[in-house]
Amino acid sequence: MKNKTKWIVGFSFGAVLLTVAMIWRADTLYREWDSKDGTIRVVVRKQWISSIIPAMPGQGGDAPGWVTVIDRRTGSILLHKRVAMVNAAESEIGEFKER
């Protein structure tokens, strides 16, 4: 009986770790825009876990995330970069500006 209990506890612990890792890594769309000529799309995503952790008013964009620059003609990714704060993503990719 003890061997079965060890397996159940071990499996449960592993399942909890896997779930936490998946939640921590998940992301949500923060903002997206196209370049002035429409050939480039910029997508900014932030960590999902940052959405459920309370923050002071005005600090929702301080969450870490990723910025991706996509060529709309070919669909290829030109840039995929991690950013410390998603509200600063535009300064990270200075050549692409919002319409």
Biopython code that builds the backbone (N, CA, C, O; Angstrom):
import numpy as np
from Bio.PDB.StructureBuilder import StructureBuilder

atoms = [
    (1, "MET", "N", (0.809, -1.189, 0.000)),
    (1, "MET", "CA", (0.000, 0.000, 0.000)),
    (1, "MET", "C", (0.856, 1.259, 0.000)),
    (1, "MET", "O", (0.476, 2.251, -0.621)),
    (2, "LYS", "N", (1.994, 1.247, 0.675)),
    (2, "LYS", "CA", (2.860, 2.418, 0.734)),
    (2, "LYS", "C", (3.429, 2.750, -0.643)),
    (2, "LYS", "O", (3.581, 3.923, -0.984)),
    (3, "ASN", "N", (3.741, 1.737, -1.428)),
    (3, "ASN", "CA", (4.283, 1.967, -2.760)),
    (3, "ASN", "C", (3.260, 2.677, -3.645)),
    (3, "ASN", "O", (3.619, 3.569, -4.414)),
    (4, "LYS", "N", (1.996, 2.288, -3.541)),
    (4, "LYS", "CA", (0.931, 2.918, -4.311)),
    (4, "LYS", "C", (0.757, 4.378, -3.874)),
    (4, "LYS", "O", (0.541, 5.251, -4.714)),
    (5, "THR", "N", (0.847, 4.643, -2.592)),
    (5, "THR", "CA", (0.715, 6.004, -2.070)),
    (5, "THR", "C", (1.854, 6.885, -2.585)),
    (5, "THR", "O", (1.624, 8.044, -2.930)),
    (6, "LYS", "N", (3.070, 6.357, -2.641)),
    (6, "LYS", "CA", (4.210, 7.113, -3.156)),
    (6, "LYS", "C", (3.984, 7.493, -4.616)),
    (6, "LYS", "O", (4.291, 8.613, -5.027)),
    (7, "TRP", "N", (3.451, 6.566, -5.390)),
    (7, "TRP", "CA", (3.171, 6.858, -6.800)),
    (7, "TRP", "C", (2.113, 7.949, -6.943)),
    (7, "TRP", "O", (2.247, 8.847, -7.775)),
    (8, "ILE", "N", (1.075, 7.870, -6.141)),
    (8, "ILE", "CA", (0.002, 8.865, -6.210)),
    (8, "ILE", "C", (0.523, 10.249, -5.810)),
    (8, "ILE", "O", (0.230, 11.243, -6.473)),
    (9, "VAL", "N", (1.296, 10.306, -4.721)),
    (9, "VAL", "CA", (1.859, 11.574, -4.270)),
    (9, "VAL", "C", (2.835, 12.130, -5.310)),
    (9, "VAL", "O", (2.810, 13.324, -5.610)),
    (10, "GLY", "N", (3.674, 11.285, -5.847)),
    (10, "GLY", "CA", (4.639, 11.705, -6.867)),
    (10, "GLY", "C", (3.959, 12.213, -8.126)),
    (10, "GLY", "O", (4.349, 13.244, -8.674)),
    (11, "PHE", "N", (2.949, 11.497, -8.584)),
    (11, "PHE", "CA", (2.211, 11.901, -9.771)),
    (11, "PHE", "C", (1.483, 13.234, -9.523)),
    (11, "PHE", "O", (1.486, 14.115, -10.383)),
    (12, "SER", "N", (0.874, 13.372, -8.371)),
    (12, "SER", "CA", (0.154, 14.608, -8.034)),
    (12, "SER", "C", (1.110, 15.797, -7.985)),
    (12, "SER", "O", (0.799, 16.871, -8.499)),
    (13, "PHE", "N", (2.256, 15.603, -7.374)),
    (13, "PHE", "CA", (3.254, 16.664, -7.290)),
    (13, "PHE", "C", (3.728, 17.066, -8.685)),
    (13, "PHE", "O", (3.852, 18.254, -8.982)),
    (14, "GLY", "N", (3.990, 16.089, -9.528)),
    (14, "GLY", "CA", (4.406, 16.364, -10.905)),
    (14, "GLY", "C", (3.332, 17.103, -11.690)),
    (14, "GLY", "O", (3.633, 18.019, -12.456)),
    (15, "ALA", "N", (2.075, 16.703, -11.499)),
    (15, "ALA", "CA", (0.973, 17.360, -12.195)),
    (15, "ALA", "C", (0.841, 18.819, -11.761)),
    (15, "ALA", "O", (0.582, 19.694, -12.588)),
    (16, "VAL", "N", (1.018, 19.079, -10.479)),
    (16, "VAL", "CA", (0.948, 20.452, -9.971)),
    (16, "VAL", "C", (2.093, 21.282, -10.555)),
    (16, "VAL", "O", (1.868, 22.415, -10.981)),
    (17, "LEU", "N", (3.301, 20.748, -10.583)),
    (17, "LEU", "CA", (4.447, 21.466, -11.148)),
    (17, "LEU", "C", (4.233, 21.775, -12.626)),
    (17, "LEU", "O", (4.527, 22.882, -13.079)),
    (18, "LEU", "N", (3.728, 20.813, -13.370)),
    (18, "LEU", "CA", (3.472, 21.012, -14.791)),
    (18, "LEU", "C", (2.405, 22.086, -15.009)),
    (18, "LEU", "O", (2.544, 22.925, -15.899)),
    (19, "THR", "N", (1.365, 22.066, -14.219)),
    (19, "THR", "CA", (0.298, 23.060, -14.329)),
    (19, "THR", "C", (0.815, 24.461, -14.033)),
    (19, "THR", "O", (0.505, 25.408, -14.755)),
    (20, "VAL", "N", (1.601, 24.591, -12.973)),
    (20, "VAL", "CA", (2.174, 25.896, -12.621)),
    (20, "VAL", "C", (3.091, 26.392, -13.740)),
    (20, "VAL", "O", (3.055, 27.572, -14.090)),
    (21, "ALA", "N", (3.902, 25.514, -14.296)),
    (21, "ALA", "CA", (4.806, 25.909, -15.386)),
    (21, "ALA", "C", (4.023, 26.366, -16.610)),
    (21, "ALA", "O", (4.408, 27.341, -17.255)),
    (22, "MET", "N", (2.937, 25.683, -16.940)),
    (22, "MET", "CA", (2.127, 26.063, -18.096)),
    (22, "MET", "C", (1.433, 27.400, -17.874)),
    (22, "MET", "O", (1.361, 28.217, -18.793)),
    (23, "ILE", "N", (0.928, 27.631, -16.683)),
    (23, "ILE", "CA", (0.262, 28.894, -16.381)),
    (23, "ILE", "C", (1.272, 30.032, -16.405)),
    (23, "ILE", "O", (0.974, 31.112, -16.916)),
    (24, "TRP", "N", (2.459, 29.806, -15.860)),
    (24, "TRP", "CA", (3.476, 30.841, -15.806)),
    (24, "TRP", "C", (3.924, 31.236, -17.203)),
    (24, "TRP", "O", (4.221, 32.404, -17.451)),
    (25, "ARG", "N", (3.974, 30.277, -18.114)),
    (25, "ARG", "CA", (4.463, 30.514, -19.471)),
    (25, "ARG", "C", (3.386, 31.054, -20.415)),
    (25, "ARG", "O", (3.713, 31.639, -21.448)),
    (26, "ALA", "N", (2.119, 30.869, -20.077)),
    (26, "ALA", "CA", (1.025, 31.299, -20.950)),
    (26, "ALA", "C", (1.025, 32.813, -21.104)),
    (26, "ALA", "O", (1.473, 33.539, -20.217)),
    (27, "ASP", "N", (0.521, 33.275, -22.233)),
    (27, "ASP", "CA", (0.496, 34.717, -22.459)),
    (27, "ASP", "C", (-0.842, 35.163, -23.042)),
    (27, "ASP", "O", (-1.625, 34.346, -23.526)),
    (28, "THR", "N", (-1.089, 36.465, -22.989)),
    (28, "THR", "CA", (-2.308, 37.052, -23.527)),
    (28, "THR", "C", (-1.935, 38.246, -24.405)),
    (28, "THR", "O", (-0.896, 38.877, -24.213)),
    (29, "LEU", "N", (-2.789, 38.536, -25.353)),
    (29, "LEU", "CA", (-2.551, 39.659, -26.251)),
    (29, "LEU", "C", (-2.661, 40.963, -25.471)),
    (29, "LEU", "O", (-3.648, 41.197, -24.773)),
    (30, "TYR", "N", (-1.654, 41.800, -25.591)),
    (30, "TYR", "CA", (-1.659, 43.114, -24.939)),
    (30, "TYR", "C", (-2.011, 44.209, -25.952)),
    (30, "TYR", "O", (-2.842, 45.076, -25.681)),
    (31, "ARG", "N", (-1.364, 44.154, -27.124)),
    (31, "ARG", "CA", (-1.580, 45.181, -28.137)),
    (31, "ARG", "C", (-1.022, 44.699, -29.467)),
    (31, "ARG", "O", (-0.071, 43.918, -29.502)),
    (32, "GLU", "N", (-1.618, 45.168, -30.569)),
    (32, "GLU", "CA", (-1.049, 44.897, -31.883)),
    (32, "GLU", "C", (-1.361, 46.060, -32.824)),
    (32, "GLU", "O", (-2.393, 46.720, -32.699)),
    (33, "TRP", "N", (-0.455, 46.293, -33.762)),
    (33, "TRP", "CA", (-0.665, 47.355, -34.741)),
    (33, "TRP", "C", (0.136, 47.042, -35.992)),
    (33, "TRP", "O", (1.033, 46.198, -35.990)),
    (34, "ASP", "N", (-0.219, 47.755, -37.075)),
    (34, "ASP", "CA", (0.464, 47.606, -38.355)),
    (34, "ASP", "C", (1.345, 48.822, -38.607)),
    (34, "ASP", "O", (1.114, 49.901, -38.063)),
    (35, "SER", "N", (2.365, 48.623, -39.448)),
    (35, "SER", "CA", (3.200, 49.753, -39.842)),
    (35, "SER", "C", (2.401, 50.672, -40.761)),
    (35, "SER", "O", (1.316, 50.302, -41.211)),
    (36, "LYS", "N", (2.917, 51.851, -41.041)),
    (36, "LYS", "CA", (2.189, 52.830, -41.857)),
    (36, "LYS", "C", (1.890, 52.312, -43.261)),
    (36, "LYS", "O", (0.832, 52.604, -43.818)),
    (37, "ASP", "N", (2.812, 51.549, -43.831)),
    (37, "ASP", "CA", (2.580, 51.032, -45.175)),
    (37, "ASP", "C", (1.840, 49.687, -45.182)),
    (37, "ASP", "O", (1.527, 49.164, -46.251)),
    (38, "GLY", "N", (1.566, 49.137, -44.021)),
    (38, "GLY", "CA", (0.779, 47.908, -43.918)),
    (38, "GLY", "C", (1.533, 46.625, -44.193)),
    (38, "GLY", "O", (0.910, 45.568, -44.287)),
    (39, "THR", "N", (2.847, 46.672, -44.325)),
    (39, "THR", "CA", (3.611, 45.458, -44.617)),
    (39, "THR", "C", (4.079, 44.727, -43.367)),
    (39, "THR", "O", (4.426, 43.547, -43.430)),
    (40, "ILE", "N", (4.090, 45.413, -42.239)),
    (40, "ILE", "CA", (4.601, 44.846, -40.992)),
    (40, "ILE", "C", (3.499, 44.874, -39.937)),
    (40, "ILE", "O", (2.777, 45.864, -39.816)),
    (41, "ARG", "N", (3.370, 43.799, -39.181)),
    (41, "ARG", "CA", (2.451, 43.757, -38.040)),
    (41, "ARG", "C", (3.288, 43.532, -36.785)),
    (41, "ARG", "O", (4.172, 42.676, -36.758)),
    (42, "VAL", "N", (2.997, 44.312, -35.753)),
    (42, "VAL", "CA", (3.676, 44.190, -34.466)),
    (42, "VAL", "C", (2.664, 43.650, -33.458)),
    (42, "VAL", "O", (1.579, 44.208, -33.294)),
    (43, "VAL", "N", (3.032, 42.557, -32.783)),
    (43, "VAL", "CA", (2.160, 41.926, -31.794)),
    (43, "VAL", "C", (2.896, 41.919, -30.457)),
    (43, "VAL", "O", (4.033, 41.456, -30.362)),
    (44, "VAL", "N", (2.231, 42.438, -29.429)),
    (44, "VAL", "CA", (2.809, 42.472, -28.083)),
    (44, "VAL", "C", (1.943, 41.597, -27.187)),
    (44, "VAL", "O", (0.730, 41.789, -27.098)),
    (45, "ARG", "N", (2.575, 40.641, -26.530)),
    (45, "ARG", "CA", (1.865, 39.727, -25.632)),
    (45, "ARG", "C", (2.505, 39.812, -24.254)),
    (45, "ARG", "O", (3.718, 39.986, -24.134)),
    (46, "LYS", "N", (1.675, 39.688, -23.203)),
    (46, "LYS", "CA", (2.229, 39.716, -21.846)),
    (46, "LYS", "C", (1.924, 38.405, -21.133)),
    (46, "LYS", "O", (1.006, 37.675, -21.508)),
    (47, "GLN", "N", (2.699, 38.124, -20.113)),
    (47, "GLN", "CA", (2.505, 36.894, -19.356)),
    (47, "GLN", "C", (1.134, 36.886, -18.710)),
    (47, "GLN", "O", (0.718, 37.875, -18.107)),
    (48, "TRP", "N", (0.440, 35.783, -18.835)),
    (48, "TRP", "CA", (-0.899, 35.644, -18.286)),
    (48, "TRP", "C", (-0.891, 35.773, -16.770)),
    (48, "TRP", "O", (-1.818, 36.345, -16.197)),
    (49, "ILE", "N", (0.112, 35.264, -16.130)),
    (49, "ILE", "CA", (0.171, 35.290, -14.668)),
    (49, "ILE", "C", (0.173, 36.732, -14.167)),
    (49, "ILE", "O", (-0.320, 37.005, -13.072)),
    (50, "SER", "N", (0.721, 37.654, -14.954)),
    (50, "SER", "CA", (0.739, 39.061, -14.560)),
    (50, "SER", "C", (-0.658, 39.675, -14.583)),
    (50, "SER", "O", (-0.907, 40.684, -13.924)),
    (51, "SER", "N", (-1.564, 39.070, -15.336)),
    (51, "SER", "CA", (-2.928, 39.591, -15.419)),
    (51, "SER", "C", (-3.746, 39.283, -14.177)),
    (51, "SER", "O", (-4.696, 40.001, -13.865)),
    (52, "ILE", "N", (-3.383, 38.220, -13.465)),
    (52, "ILE", "CA", (-4.164, 37.844, -12.296)),
    (52, "ILE", "C", (-3.548, 38.318, -10.992)),
    (52, "ILE", "O", (-4.189, 38.257, -9.943)),
    (53, "ILE", "N", (-2.309, 38.790, -11.049)),
    (53, "ILE", "CA", (-1.662, 39.328, -9.848)),
    (53, "ILE", "C", (-2.049, 40.796, -9.732)),
    (53, "ILE", "O", (-1.834, 41.557, -10.675)),
    (54, "PRO", "N", (-2.605, 41.208, -8.621)),
    (54, "PRO", "CA", (-3.045, 42.604, -8.487)),
    (54, "PRO", "C", (-1.878, 43.591, -8.620)),
    (54, "PRO", "O", (-0.766, 43.329, -8.163)),
    (55, "ALA", "N", (-2.165, 44.728, -9.257)),
    (55, "ALA", "CA", (-1.169, 45.797, -9.411)),
    (55, "ALA", "C", (-1.836, 47.117, -9.064)),
    (55, "ALA", "O", (-3.062, 47.229, -9.070)),
    (56, "MET", "N", (-1.037, 48.084, -8.771)),
    (56, "MET", "CA", (-1.563, 49.420, -8.494)),
    (56, "MET", "C", (-2.141, 50.010, -9.783)),
    (56, "MET", "O", (-1.715, 49.625, -10.872)),
    (57, "PRO", "N", (-3.083, 50.916, -9.688)),
    (57, "PRO", "CA", (-3.643, 51.531, -10.896)),
    (57, "PRO", "C", (-2.562, 52.168, -11.767)),
    (57, "PRO", "O", (-1.682, 52.871, -11.271)),
    (58, "GLY", "N", (-2.643, 51.909, -13.068)),
    (58, "GLY", "CA", (-1.673, 52.458, -14.003)),
    (58, "GLY", "C", (-0.450, 51.603, -14.222)),
    (58, "GLY", "O", (0.403, 51.953, -15.036)),
    (59, "GLN", "N", (-0.337, 50.478, -13.513)),
    (59, "GLN", "CA", (0.844, 49.642, -13.653)),
    (59, "GLN", "C", (0.565, 48.338, -14.392)),
    (59, "GLN", "O", (1.376, 47.413, -14.328)),
    (60, "GLY", "N", (-0.548, 48.245, -15.082)),
    (60, "GLY", "CA", (-0.887, 47.022, -15.809)),
    (60, "GLY", "C", (0.070, 46.734, -16.948)),
    (60, "GLY", "O", (0.259, 45.574, -17.315)),
    (61, "GLY", "N", (0.677, 47.766, -17.515)),
    (61, "GLY", "CA", (1.616, 47.582, -18.620)),
    (61, "GLY", "C", (3.029, 47.311, -18.174)),
    (61, "GLY", "O", (3.924, 47.164, -19.007)),
    (62, "ASP", "N", (3.252, 47.241, -16.871)),
    (62, "ASP", "CA", (4.594, 46.968, -16.363)),
    (62, "ASP", "C", (4.936, 45.480, -16.383)),
    (62, "ASP", "O", (6.002, 45.083, -15.911)),
    (63, "ALA", "N", (4.051, 44.664, -16.919)),
    (63, "ALA", "CA", (4.252, 43.217, -16.932)),
    (63, "ALA", "C", (5.281, 42.815, -17.989)),
    (63, "ALA", "O", (5.374, 43.461, -19.033)),
    (64, "PRO", "N", (6.048, 41.764, -17.732)),
    (64, "PRO", "CA", (6.970, 41.270, -18.747)),
    (64, "PRO", "C", (6.208, 40.581, -19.880)),
    (64, "PRO", "O", (5.078, 40.130, -19.693)),
    (65, "GLY", "N", (6.825, 40.506, -21.033)),
    (65, "GLY", "CA", (6.162, 39.846, -22.155)),
    (65, "GLY", "C", (7.074, 39.704, -23.352)),
    (65, "GLY", "O", (8.298, 39.689, -23.219)),
    (66, "TRP", "N", (6.461, 39.597, -24.540)),
    (66, "TRP", "CA", (7.179, 39.371, -25.783)),
    (66, "TRP", "C", (6.644, 40.299, -26.846)),
    (66, "TRP", "O", (5.452, 40.605, -26.869)),
    (67, "VAL", "N", (7.519, 40.748, -27.726)),
    (67, "VAL", "CA", (7.109, 41.519, -28.892)),
    (67, "VAL", "C", (7.537, 40.730, -30.128)),
    (67, "VAL", "O", (8.661, 40.235, -30.208)),
    (68, "THR", "N", (6.624, 40.624, -31.081)),
    (68, "THR", "CA", (6.886, 39.889, -32.309)),
    (68, "THR", "C", (6.577, 40.801, -33.490)),
    (68, "THR", "O", (5.514, 41.420, -33.543)),
    (69, "VAL", "N", (7.502, 40.881, -34.430)),
    (69, "VAL", "CA", (7.314, 41.652, -35.649)),
    (69, "VAL", "C", (7.159, 40.664, -36.795)),
    (69, "VAL", "O", (8.024, 39.817, -37.019)),
    (70, "ILE", "N", (6.044, 40.781, -37.522)),
    (70, "ILE", "CA", (5.698, 39.816, -38.564)),
    (70, "ILE", "C", (5.600, 40.523, -39.912)),
    (70, "ILE", "O", (4.982, 41.583, -40.015)),
    (71, "ASP", "N", (6.204, 39.943, -40.941)),
    (71, "ASP", "CA", (6.062, 40.427, -42.309)),
    (71, "ASP", "C", (4.722, 39.935, -42.830)),
    (71, "ASP", "O", (4.524, 38.728, -42.964)),
    (72, "ARG", "N", (3.800, 40.839, -43.127)),
    (72, "ARG", "CA", (2.445, 40.446, -43.518)),
    (72, "ARG", "C", (2.405, 39.799, -44.898)),
    (72, "ARG", "O", (1.500, 39.011, -45.173)),
    (73, "ARG", "N", (3.351, 40.107, -45.764)),
    (73, "ARG", "CA", (3.349, 39.518, -47.112)),
    (73, "ARG", "C", (3.700, 38.039, -47.084)),
    (73, "ARG", "O", (3.063, 37.228, -47.755)),
    (74, "THR", "N", (4.720, 37.694, -46.302)),
    (74, "THR", "CA", (5.186, 36.304, -46.277)),
    (74, "THR", "C", (4.740, 35.547, -45.032)),
    (74, "THR", "O", (4.754, 34.316, -45.015)),
    (75, "GLY", "N", (4.346, 36.275, -43.994)),
    (75, "GLY", "CA", (3.954, 35.637, -42.744)),
    (75, "GLY", "C", (5.136, 35.228, -41.883)),
    (75, "GLY", "O", (4.958, 34.582, -40.851)),
    (76, "SER", "N", (6.338, 35.598, -42.297)),
    (76, "SER", "CA", (7.528, 35.215, -41.535)),
    (76, "SER", "C", (7.759, 36.169, -40.372)),
    (76, "SER", "O", (7.387, 37.342, -40.417)),
    (77, "ILE", "N", (8.380, 35.636, -39.336)),
    (77, "ILE", "CA", (8.696, 36.418, -38.141)),
    (77, "ILE", "C", (10.036, 37.112, -38.346)),
    (77, "ILE", "O", (11.059, 36.461, -38.557)),
    (78, "LEU", "N", (10.018, 38.429, -38.281)),
    (78, "LEU", "CA", (11.240, 39.215, -38.458)),
    (78, "LEU", "C", (11.973, 39.428, -37.145)),
    (78, "LEU", "O", (13.200, 39.531, -37.122)),
    (79, "LEU", "N", (11.217, 39.496, -36.043)),
    (79, "LEU", "CA", (11.812, 39.735, -34.729)),
    (79, "LEU", "C", (10.907, 39.133, -33.664)),
    (79, "LEU", "O", (9.691, 39.316, -33.706)),
    (80, "HIS", "N", (11.480, 38.432, -32.730)),
    (80, "HIS", "CA", (10.750, 37.921, -31.564)),
    (80, "HIS", "C", (11.644, 38.181, -30.368)),
    (80, "HIS", "O", (12.703, 37.568, -30.228)),
    (81, "LYS", "N", (11.216, 39.092, -29.506)),
    (81, "LYS", "CA", (12.090, 39.550, -28.431)),
    (81, "LYS", "C", (11.332, 39.636, -27.119)),
    (81, "LYS", "O", (10.175, 40.054, -27.082)),
    (82, "ARG", "N", (11.995, 39.235, -26.047)),
    (82, "ARG", "CA", (11.418, 39.357, -24.709)),
    (82, "ARG", "C", (11.633, 40.786, -24.222)),
    (82, "ARG", "O", (12.711, 41.356, -24.397)),
    (83, "VAL", "N", (10.596, 41.361, -23.609)),
    (83, "VAL", "CA", (10.688, 42.720, -23.079)),
    (83, "VAL", "C", (10.356, 42.701, -21.592)),
    (83, "VAL", "O", (9.547, 41.891, -21.138)),
    (84, "ALA", "N", (10.981, 43.591, -20.845)),
    (84, "ALA", "CA", (10.765, 43.647, -19.402)),
    (84, "ALA", "C", (9.404, 44.247, -19.071)),
    (84, "ALA", "O", (8.760, 43.840, -18.104)),
    (85, "MET", "N", (8.968, 45.215, -19.874)),
    (85, "MET", "CA", (7.661, 45.848, -19.666)),
    (85, "MET", "C", (6.980, 45.982, -21.025)),
    (85, "MET", "O", (7.539, 46.566, -21.953)),
    (86, "VAL", "N", (5.773, 45.440, -21.136)),
    (86, "VAL", "CA", (5.090, 45.457, -22.426)),
    (86, "VAL", "C", (4.708, 46.868, -22.872)),
    (86, "VAL", "O", (4.574, 47.116, -24.071)),
    (87, "ASN", "N", (4.533, 47.787, -21.937)),
    (87, "ASN", "CA", (4.200, 49.150, -22.357)),
    (87, "ASN", "C", (5.397, 49.869, -22.965)),
    (87, "ASN", "O", (5.234, 50.942, -23.548)),
    (88, "ALA", "N", (6.590, 49.307, -22.844)),
    (88, "ALA", "CA", (7.792, 49.881, -23.443)),
    (88, "ALA", "C", (8.174, 49.162, -24.731)),
    (88, "ALA", "O", (9.263, 49.389, -25.260)),
    (89, "ALA", "N", (7.306, 48.307, -25.242)),
    (89, "ALA", "CA", (7.623, 47.502, -26.427)),
    (89, "ALA", "C", (7.882, 48.376, -27.642)),
    (89, "ALA", "O", (8.734, 48.044, -28.466)),
    (90, "GLU", "N", (7.167, 49.482, -27.771)),
    (90, "GLU", "CA", (7.342, 50.345, -28.935)),
    (90, "GLU", "C", (8.752, 50.934, -28.978)),
    (90, "GLU", "O", (9.320, 51.102, -30.057)),
    (91, "SER", "N", (9.315, 51.246, -27.824)),
    (91, "SER", "CA", (10.673, 51.768, -27.807)),
    (91, "SER", "C", (11.704, 50.680, -28.104)),
    (91, "SER", "O", (12.815, 50.982, -28.539)),
    (92, "GLU", "N", (11.342, 49.422, -27.872)),
    (92, "GLU", "CA", (12.250, 48.305, -28.153)),
    (92, "GLU", "C", (12.396, 48.066, -29.656)),
    (92, "GLU", "O", (13.418, 47.551, -30.108)),
    (93, "ILE", "N", (11.374, 48.441, -30.427)),
    (93, "ILE", "CA", (11.389, 48.206, -31.871)),
    (93, "ILE", "C", (11.206, 49.521, -32.602)),
    (93, "ILE", "O", (10.356, 49.620, -33.487)),
    (94, "GLY", "N", (11.980, 50.525, -32.255)),
    (94, "GLY", "CA", (11.819, 51.903, -32.675)),
    (94, "GLY", "C", (11.441, 52.165, -34.118)),
    (94, "GLY", "O", (10.770, 53.163, -34.383)),
    (95, "GLU", "N", (11.834, 51.323, -35.073)),
    (95, "GLU", "CA", (11.562, 51.638, -36.470)),
    (95, "GLU", "C", (10.103, 51.417, -36.871)),
    (95, "GLU", "O", (9.689, 51.895, -37.927)),
    (96, "PHE", "N", (9.317, 50.712, -36.066)),
    (96, "PHE", "CA", (7.925, 50.452, -36.392)),
    (96, "PHE", "C", (7.060, 51.351, -35.522)),
    (96, "PHE", "O", (7.123, 51.270, -34.295)),
    (97, "LYS", "N", (6.268, 52.189, -36.131)),
    (97, "LYS", "CA", (5.433, 53.122, -35.370)),
    (97, "LYS", "C", (3.970, 52.884, -35.669)),
    (97, "LYS", "O", (3.602, 52.388, -36.734)),
    (98, "GLU", "N", (3.155, 53.244, -34.717)),
    (98, "GLU", "CA", (1.709, 53.079, -34.828)),
    (98, "GLU", "C", (1.143, 54.078, -35.846)),
    (98, "GLU", "O", (1.685, 55.167, -36.036)),
    (99, "ARG", "N", (0.053, 53.685, -36.488)),
    (99, "ARG", "CA", (-0.593, 54.586, -37.459)),
    (99, "ARG", "C", (-1.170, 55.794, -36.761)),
    (99, "ARG", "O", (-1.751, 56.663, -37.410)),
]
sb = StructureBuilder()
sb.init_structure("model")
sb.init_model(0)
sb.init_chain("A")
sb.init_seg("    ")
for serial, (resi, resn, name, xyz) in enumerate(atoms, 1):
    if name == "N":
        sb.init_residue(resn, " ", resi, " ")
    sb.init_atom(name, np.array(xyz, "f"), 0.0, 1.0, " ", f" {name:<3s}", serial, name[0])
structure = sb.get_structure()
